[in-house]
Amino acid sequence: MSAGNTFLMRWRVRVGYPIAIIFFLLARPSAFAVACGAMIAAAGLVLRGAASGHLYKHEGLATSGPYAWTRNPLYFGSALLAAGLLVAGRSWPAAILVIAYFLAFYPGVMKREERELLVHYGQPFEEYAASVSLFWPAWRSTGASRTPIHFSWAQYRRNREYQALLGFLGVLALLCVRWWVRMRFGH
């Protein structure tokens, strides 16, 4: 693994925490913005959850469910989740910061994972990659899944996807508190 890839993997989450704090400090939520943002973020959570219920890490190439539309439904779901939080936060500086964070880390992370999948799965991954886009969903099934795998709640739990839901609810609660404080005290 190259030094750049190691940096991306090691620092992606670590850098995310201060970005989240700065986002919260810059946020200027309103009730309407929080409601609209929550709906967008919910779509991201649903996509992430659906993908997680189809993902059997290190056991087989995921090509069913959302993986039939995009090779990275977890990251696309995360982008929707982040977009929803940006709408809820109602702050251009915060939005620019979060978008810069995503652009700095996620394209490299996706490329690294692609190389690992190619090494691990070879030709089946090449065929899958040729028919399914890297990030932006094709909103129509590509027929990528050769073996239908149905959504599994047990796999959702094994992949600990519920943590994304809990994190989202926590951030949403903080934005609601921030909105209430702004309304009550004018800050």
C-alpha positions, 0 to 999 in steps of 0.5 A, a space after each residue: 500500500 502506498 504512503 498516500 493510500 495509508 494516509 487516506 485510510 488512517 486519517 479519513 475518520 480522524 479528520 472527520 471529527 474536527 470537521 464535524 465540530 467545525 460544521 456544528 459551530 458554523 451551522 445556522 439551522 432552521 426548522 424548515 432546513 432541518 426537516 428538509 435535510 432530514 428527508 434527504 439524509 433519510 434517503 442516504 440512510 436507506 441506501 446505506 442500510 440496503 447496501 449493508 444488508 447485501 454486503 458480505 465482506 471478504 466472503 464474496 463480491 457484492 453485486 446485488 441490491 444497490 450494488 447492481 446500480 453503483 459499485 459504492 452504494 455505501 459511499 453514495 449513501 454517505 454523500 446523500 446523508 452528508 448532503 442532508 446534514 448540509 441542508 439542515 445546517 444551512 451554512 455555505 462555509 460549512 458546506 464547502 468544508 464538508 465537500 472539500 473533506 469528501 473530495 480530499 478523501 473518498 475518491 482515493 479511498 474508492 480507488 484503493 478499494 477497487 484495486 483490492 477488489 481486482 486483486 481479490 476477485 480478478 475477472 469477475 470484478 473486471 466484468 462487474 466494474 465494466 457494467 456498473 458505475 463507480 459512484 453515480 447510480 445508473 438508476 436502472 439495474 444493470 443485471 450485474 448480480 448473477 446470484 440474487 442475494 436478498 437483503 439480510 437484517 442479520 448482515 445489516 447488524 453484522 456490518 454495524 450499519 445501525 451506527 450510521 443511524 445512531 450517528 445521524 440521530 445524534 447530529 440531528 438532535 444537536 442541530 435541533 438544539 442549535 436551532 432552539 438556542 438560536 431561536 431562544 437567545 438569538 445566537 
